[in-house]
Amino acid sequence: MNYLDANFIAALHFNVFGQTETAERYVRKSPLPFLVSGLAELEARRAFVRRTGQTRSEAWEVFSQQLETGRWLRYSVAWDPAATRTVELIKRFGARVNAGLLDTMHVALAQLSGCTWFLSFDTNSNARVLAASARLKVFPDLLPAEKAKLAR
Protein backbone atom coordinates (compact mmCIF):
# COMPACT_ATOMS: atom_id res chain seq x y z
CA MET A 1 0.00 0.00 0.00
CA ASN A 2 0.92 3.64 -0.48
CA TYR A 3 0.92 6.01 2.52
CA LEU A 4 -0.09 9.52 1.43
CA ASP A 5 1.57 12.34 3.36
CA ALA A 6 -0.46 15.57 3.53
CA ASN A 7 1.83 17.43 1.12
CA PHE A 8 1.38 14.64 -1.45
CA ILE A 9 -2.39 14.93 -1.03
CA ALA A 10 -2.16 18.70 -1.52
CA ALA A 11 -0.08 18.24 -4.68
CA LEU A 12 -2.87 16.08 -6.11
CA HIS A 13 -5.52 18.76 -5.42
CA PHE A 14 -3.67 21.99 -6.16
CA ASN A 15 -1.30 22.99 -8.92
CA VAL A 16 2.01 22.77 -7.04
CA PHE A 17 4.97 23.49 -9.28
CA GLY A 18 7.31 20.51 -9.57
CA GLN A 19 4.98 18.19 -7.62
CA THR A 20 1.50 17.88 -9.10
CA GLU A 21 2.51 16.26 -12.38
CA THR A 22 4.85 13.84 -10.57
CA ALA A 23 2.16 12.89 -8.06
CA GLU A 24 -0.52 12.41 -10.72
CA ARG A 25 1.80 10.21 -12.79
CA TYR A 26 2.57 8.03 -9.77
CA VAL A 27 -1.12 7.64 -8.88
CA ARG A 28 -1.97 6.65 -12.46
CA LYS A 29 0.75 3.99 -12.57
CA SER A 30 0.67 2.46 -9.08
CA PRO A 31 -1.34 -0.75 -8.77
CA LEU A 32 -1.30 -0.50 -4.97
CA PRO A 33 -4.08 1.04 -2.85
CA PHE A 34 -3.64 4.55 -1.45
CA LEU A 35 -4.07 5.06 2.28
CA VAL A 36 -4.78 8.28 4.19
CA SER A 37 -4.30 8.19 7.96
CA GLY A 38 -6.44 10.26 10.28
CA LEU A 39 -3.33 12.33 11.00
CA ALA A 40 -2.67 13.01 7.30
CA GLU A 41 -6.34 13.88 6.84
CA LEU A 42 -6.12 16.47 9.64
CA GLU A 43 -2.96 17.97 8.18
CA ALA A 44 -4.53 18.02 4.71
CA ARG A 45 -7.58 19.83 6.07
CA ARG A 46 -5.31 22.51 7.53
CA ALA A 47 -3.34 22.79 4.28
CA PHE A 48 -6.50 23.07 2.17
CA VAL A 49 -7.95 25.80 4.39
CA ARG A 50 -4.67 27.71 4.29
CA ARG A 51 -4.55 27.50 0.49
CA THR A 52 -8.19 28.36 -0.19
CA GLY A 53 -9.30 30.35 2.85
CA GLN A 54 -12.39 28.11 3.00
CA THR A 55 -13.30 25.20 5.25
CA ARG A 56 -15.35 23.43 2.55
CA SER A 57 -13.52 24.27 -0.66
CA GLU A 58 -14.11 22.43 -3.92
CA ALA A 59 -10.70 20.76 -3.51
CA TRP A 60 -11.68 19.55 -0.04
CA GLU A 61 -14.95 18.16 -1.39
CA VAL A 62 -13.05 16.21 -4.07
CA PHE A 63 -10.63 14.85 -1.47
CA SER A 64 -13.45 13.90 0.91
CA GLN A 65 -15.27 12.12 -1.89
CA GLN A 66 -12.16 10.05 -2.64
CA LEU A 67 -12.22 8.86 0.97
CA GLU A 68 -15.97 8.36 1.18
CA THR A 69 -16.16 6.32 -2.02
CA GLY A 70 -13.21 4.16 -1.00
CA ARG A 71 -11.03 5.27 -3.92
CA TRP A 72 -8.53 6.10 -1.19
CA LEU A 73 -8.56 4.11 2.02
CA ARG A 74 -9.06 5.87 5.33
CA TYR A 75 -6.87 4.57 8.19
CA SER A 76 -8.21 5.54 11.60
CA VAL A 77 -5.50 6.24 14.13
CA ALA A 78 -5.40 3.90 17.11
CA TRP A 79 -3.48 6.29 19.34
CA ASP A 80 -1.93 3.86 21.82
CA PRO A 81 -0.33 1.58 19.18
CA ALA A 82 0.66 4.68 17.18
CA ALA A 83 2.37 6.18 20.23
CA THR A 84 4.14 2.89 20.97
CA ARG A 85 5.46 2.58 17.40
CA THR A 86 6.45 6.26 17.41
CA VAL A 87 8.49 5.73 20.58
CA GLU A 88 10.16 2.70 18.96
CA LEU A 89 11.17 4.86 15.98
CA ILE A 90 12.46 7.59 18.29
CA LYS A 91 14.53 5.06 20.24
CA ARG A 92 15.93 3.48 17.10
CA PHE A 93 16.51 6.55 14.91
CA GLY A 94 15.90 9.67 17.01
CA ALA A 95 19.55 10.36 17.77
CA ARG A 96 20.55 10.07 14.09
CA VAL A 97 17.52 11.35 12.15
CA ASN A 98 16.19 14.75 13.16
CA ALA A 99 12.48 14.32 12.40
CA GLY A 100 9.68 16.04 14.28
CA LEU A 101 7.10 14.21 16.34
CA LEU A 102 4.24 14.36 13.82
CA ASP A 103 6.55 13.30 10.98
CA THR A 104 7.78 10.40 13.09
CA MET A 105 4.16 9.49 13.78
CA HIS A 106 3.40 9.50 10.04
CA VAL A 107 6.16 6.92 9.52
CA ALA A 108 4.81 4.88 12.44
CA LEU A 109 1.31 4.95 10.94
CA ALA A 110 2.65 3.91 7.55
CA GLN A 111 4.29 0.91 9.18
CA LEU A 112 1.30 0.01 11.36
CA SER A 113 -1.06 0.11 8.39
CA GLY A 114 1.11 -2.24 6.36
CA CYS A 115 2.17 0.31 3.76
CA THR A 116 5.34 -0.35 1.82
CA TRP A 117 5.54 3.07 0.16
CA PHE A 118 5.78 6.50 1.82
CA LEU A 119 4.69 9.26 -0.59
CA SER A 120 5.92 12.71 0.39
CA PHE A 121 7.44 15.80 -1.18
CA ASP A 122 8.63 17.22 2.15
CA THR A 123 12.42 17.31 1.83
CA ASN A 124 12.85 19.61 4.84
CA SER A 125 11.34 17.59 7.71
CA ASN A 126 13.46 14.42 7.43
CA ALA A 127 10.24 12.34 7.37
CA ARG A 128 11.36 10.85 4.05
CA VAL A 129 14.79 10.05 5.53
CA LEU A 130 13.18 8.44 8.55
CA ALA A 131 10.80 6.43 6.36
CA ALA A 132 13.68 5.12 4.26
CA SER A 133 15.75 4.40 7.36
CA ALA A 134 12.80 2.38 8.69
CA ARG A 135 12.80 0.33 5.45
CA LEU A 136 9.85 1.97 3.71
CA LYS A 137 10.19 2.75 0.02
CA VAL A 138 10.01 6.50 -0.57
CA PHE A 139 8.58 8.36 -3.55
CA PRO A 140 9.87 10.52 -5.07
CA ASP A 141 13.37 9.11 -4.68
CA LEU A 142 15.50 10.56 -1.93
CA LEU A 143 17.72 13.45 -2.91
CA PRO A 144 21.50 13.03 -2.44
CA ALA A 145 21.41 15.25 0.67
CA GLU A 146 18.68 13.04 2.13
CA LYS A 147 20.57 9.85 1.32
CA ALA A 148 23.52 11.19 3.28
CA LYS A 149 21.29 11.36 6.40
CA LEU A 150 20.06 7.74 6.25
CA ALA A 151 20.41 5.70 9.41
CA ARG A 152 20.47 1.91 9.41
Sequence and secondary structure as in RCSB ss.txt:
>XXXX:A:sequence
MNYLDANFIAALHFNVFGQTETAERYVRKSPLPFLVSGLAELEARRAFVRRTGQTRSEAWEVFSQQLETGRWLRY
SVAWDPAATRTVELIKRFGARVNAGLLDTMHVALAQLSGCTWFLSFDTNSNARVLAASARLKVFPDLLPAEKAKL
AR
>XXXX:A:secstr
 EEE HHHHHHHHS  TTTHHHHHHHHHH  S EEEEHHHHHHHHHHHHHHHS SS HHHHHHHHHHHTTSSEEE
   HHHHHHHHHHHHHHHTTTS   HHHHHHHHHHHHTT SEEE    SSSHHHHHHHTT EEES   HHHHTT 
  
